[in-house]
Amino acid sequence: MRVTINGKTEEVSGSTVLEILRAKDVSPQMVAVELNSKMLEREELGSALVKDGDAIELLFYLGGGD
């Protein structure tokens, strides 16, 4: 299935957001996820179905600063 992740079209396997995160080796605790312009709660990642052509935005949490 082809989806757009952070503006880049990719071929992915998995039918839920959580499965796609795992396939990309991304920890669900380290990202906020938007699916088709809707921000998802962490509890929704395992049930949020992804379809061909969907858009996913991954917002990574980064530490740092003074």
Backbone as ProteinMPNN parsed JSONL, in Angstrom:
{"seq_chain_A": "MRVTINGKTEEVSGSTVLEILRAKDVSPQMVAVELNSKMLEREELGSALVKDGDAIELLFYLGGGD", "coords_chain_A": {"N_chain_A": [[0.856, -1.169, 0.0], [0.466, 2.26, -0.709], [1.357, 5.163, 0.95], [1.554, 8.522, 2.212], [4.146, 9.711, 4.083], [5.152, 12.104, 6.242], [5.243, 13.879, 4.061], [6.472, 12.395, 2.058], [6.043, 9.927, -0.365], [5.542, 6.544, 0.299], [5.97, 2.981, 0.169], [4.292, 0.79, 2.171], [3.818, -1.798, 4.649], [1.23, -3.207, 6.589], [-1.74, -2.581, 8.438], [-2.636, -0.859, 10.334], [-1.889, 2.197, 12.111], [-0.104, 1.716, 14.222], [1.103, -0.728, 13.43], [2.491, 0.156, 11.167], [4.26, 1.995, 12.338], [5.805, 0.215, 13.89], [6.943, -1.338, 11.82], [8.58, 0.55, 10.705], [10.351, 0.848, 12.7], [9.838, 2.691, 14.766], [9.287, 4.046, 17.876], [6.213, 4.156, 19.55], [5.966, 5.794, 21.768], [7.621, 7.895, 21.29], [6.661, 9.606, 19.389], [4.208, 11.876, 18.055], [1.232, 11.389, 16.288], [-0.362, 12.14, 13.261], [-3.094, 11.468, 11.292], [-4.302, 11.805, 8.165], [-4.747, 14.604, 8.635], [-5.847, 14.523, 11.194], [-5.191, 14.506, 14.562], [-4.007, 11.803, 16.429], [-4.807, 10.0, 19.394], [-2.637, 8.284, 21.647], [-3.711, 5.82, 22.432], [-5.26, 5.169, 20.268], [-3.653, 4.303, 18.199], [-3.297, 1.559, 17.621], [-5.737, 0.842, 16.602], [-6.377, 2.559, 14.583], [-7.087, 2.545, 11.316], [-5.268, 2.334, 8.289], [-5.401, 3.398, 4.974], [-4.822, 2.888, 1.442], [-3.227, 5.622, -0.034], [-3.529, 7.363, 2.105], [-2.449, 10.01, 4.357], [0.176, 10.425, 6.575], [1.544, 12.022, 9.344], [4.411, 12.239, 11.244], [5.463, 13.351, 14.281], [8.253, 13.943, 15.981], [9.45, 13.634, 19.308], [11.923, 15.532, 20.833], [14.67, 15.871, 22.996], [16.607, 18.258, 24.842], [18.492, 21.345, 24.953], [19.117, 24.114, 27.186]], "CA_chain_A": [[0.0, 0.0, 0.0], [1.232, 3.507, -0.793], [0.893, 6.259, 1.792], [2.496, 9.633, 2.315], [4.621, 9.885, 5.456], [5.902, 13.355, 6.337], [5.393, 14.476, 2.741], [7.159, 11.5, 1.13], [5.269, 8.729, -0.679], [6.251, 5.31, 0.647], [5.269, 1.692, 0.121], [4.334, 0.255, 3.532], [2.974, -2.936, 4.975], [0.541, -2.976, 7.858], [-3.07, -2.009, 8.216], [-2.902, 0.157, 11.358], [-0.779, 3.121, 12.343], [0.861, 1.054, 15.089], [1.862, -1.689, 12.624], [3.412, 0.914, 10.316], [5.323, 2.493, 13.216], [6.684, -0.916, 14.218], [7.682, -1.7, 10.611], [9.592, 1.599, 10.504], [11.168, 0.85, 13.911], [9.563, 3.94, 15.473], [8.613, 3.813, 19.15], [5.009, 4.977, 19.679], [6.137, 6.753, 22.863], [8.511, 8.98, 20.869], [6.063, 10.4, 18.319], [2.793, 12.215, 17.965], [0.852, 10.953, 14.952], [-1.519, 12.746, 12.622], [-3.565, 10.66, 10.164], [-5.23, 12.604, 7.341], [-4.991, 15.882, 9.331], [-6.469, 14.32, 12.509], [-4.243, 14.065, 15.574], [-4.454, 10.577, 17.084], [-4.393, 9.706, 20.763], [-1.769, 7.106, 21.67], [-4.545, 4.625, 22.542], [-5.89, 4.915, 18.969], [-2.686, 3.876, 17.187], [-3.511, 0.16, 17.262], [-7.035, 0.639, 15.944], [-6.526, 3.505, 13.472], [-6.822, 1.857, 10.056], [-4.618, 3.115, 7.24], [-5.805, 2.958, 3.641], [-3.995, 3.347, 0.34], [-3.38, 7.042, -0.317], [-3.617, 8.167, 3.322], [-1.301, 10.841, 4.725], [0.582, 10.287, 7.978], [2.598, 12.926, 9.802], [5.041, 11.797, 12.487], [6.118, 14.457, 14.976], [9.154, 13.304, 16.946], [9.824, 14.368, 20.517], [13.368, 15.634, 20.988], [15.098, 16.541, 24.215], [17.778, 19.109, 24.654], [18.4, 22.722, 25.418], [19.846, 24.443, 28.414]], "C_chain_A": [[0.905, 1.235, 0.0], [0.562, 4.572, 0.075], [1.936, 7.366, 1.756], [2.851, 9.806, 3.779], [5.549, 11.094, 5.478], [6.244, 13.91, 4.954], [6.057, 13.601, 1.692], [6.305, 10.252, 0.9], [6.116, 7.494, -0.432], [5.343, 4.105, 0.455], [5.416, 1.085, 1.516], [3.495, -1.002, 3.638], [2.382, -2.677, 6.348], [-0.781, -2.304, 7.589], [-3.449, -0.982, 9.276], [-1.68, 1.054, 11.496], [0.3, 2.446, 13.192], [1.711, 0.043, 14.309], [2.877, -0.978, 11.729], [4.557, 1.481, 11.15], [6.309, 1.38, 13.541], [7.533, -1.318, 13.016], [8.789, -0.697, 10.316], [10.521, 1.719, 11.708], [11.071, 2.187, 14.665], [8.782, 3.609, 16.734], [7.39, 4.727, 19.266], [5.115, 6.031, 20.786], [6.952, 7.977, 22.441], [7.916, 9.865, 19.776], [4.617, 10.771, 18.632], [2.43, 11.921, 16.513], [-0.421, 11.657, 14.499], [-1.852, 11.887, 11.405], [-4.609, 11.46, 9.415], [-5.71, 13.853, 8.085], [-5.718, 15.742, 10.661], [-5.427, 13.77, 13.469], [-4.821, 12.853, 16.295], [-3.97, 10.519, 18.524], [-3.555, 8.43, 20.72], [-2.581, 5.8, 21.718], [-5.184, 4.233, 21.205], [-4.951, 4.296, 17.943], [-2.908, 2.441, 16.718], [-4.813, -0.096, 16.532], [-7.259, 1.576, 14.759], [-6.1, 2.838, 12.168], [-6.246, 2.821, 9.022], [-5.014, 2.512, 5.9], [-4.847, 3.514, 2.6], [-4.279, 4.819, 0.067], [-3.476, 7.936, 0.901], [-2.326, 8.96, 3.55], [-1.063, 10.72, 6.23], [1.679, 11.296, 8.258], [3.108, 12.405, 11.135], [5.813, 12.97, 13.067], [6.932, 13.871, 16.116], [9.443, 14.23, 18.117], [11.333, 14.357, 20.645], [13.671, 16.369, 22.284], [16.272, 17.45, 23.902], [17.534, 20.501, 25.18], [19.16, 22.914, 26.705], [18.92, 24.528, 29.595]], "O_chain_A": [[1.964, 1.248, 0.626], [-0.632, 4.843, -0.05], [3.066, 7.156, 1.316], [1.977, 10.022, 4.619], [6.59, 11.108, 4.822], [7.366, 14.348, 4.701], [6.195, 14.022, 0.544], [5.891, 9.596, 1.856], [7.255, 7.402, -0.89], [4.12, 4.198, 0.562], [6.534, 0.887, 1.992], [2.592, -1.243, 2.837], [2.989, -1.994, 7.172], [-0.924, -1.548, 6.628], [-4.467, -0.303, 9.142], [-0.583, 0.711, 11.055], [1.489, 2.591, 12.908], [2.922, -0.027, 14.516], [3.997, -1.459, 11.554], [5.708, 1.452, 10.715], [7.521, 1.585, 13.472], [8.719, -1.61, 13.17], [9.819, -1.054, 9.742], [11.386, 2.594, 11.737], [12.071, 2.733, 15.131], [7.735, 2.965, 16.67], [7.512, 5.94, 19.099], [4.424, 7.049, 20.739], [6.973, 8.984, 23.15], [8.585, 10.774, 19.286], [3.914, 10.076, 19.365], [3.226, 12.174, 15.609], [-1.405, 11.756, 15.232], [-0.98, 11.612, 10.58], [-5.675, 11.763, 9.953], [-6.908, 14.127, 8.16], [-6.168, 16.746, 11.214], [-4.848, 12.71, 13.234], [-5.976, 12.866, 16.721], [-2.855, 10.94, 18.831], [-3.752, 7.589, 19.843], [-2.188, 4.799, 21.12], [-5.602, 3.088, 21.031], [-5.411, 3.81, 16.91], [-2.725, 2.142, 15.538], [-4.978, -1.143, 15.907], [-8.222, 1.409, 14.012], [-4.915, 2.596, 11.938], [-6.681, 3.966, 8.903], [-4.972, 1.297, 5.707], [-4.146, 4.494, 2.85], [-5.437, 5.219, -0.05], [-3.503, 9.159, 0.757], [-1.268, 8.63, 3.016], [-1.975, 10.889, 7.04], [2.636, 11.41, 7.492], [2.324, 12.159, 12.052], [6.707, 13.516, 12.421], [6.38, 13.367, 17.095], [9.651, 15.432, 17.952], [11.958, 13.299, 20.574], [13.018, 17.355, 22.625], [16.848, 17.397, 22.815], [16.496, 20.789, 25.777], [19.768, 21.985, 27.238], [19.366, 24.796, 30.711]]}, "name": "protein", "num_of_chains": 1, "seq": "MRVTINGKTEEVSGSTVLEILRAKDVSPQMVAVELNSKMLEREELGSALVKDGDAIELLFYLGGGD"}
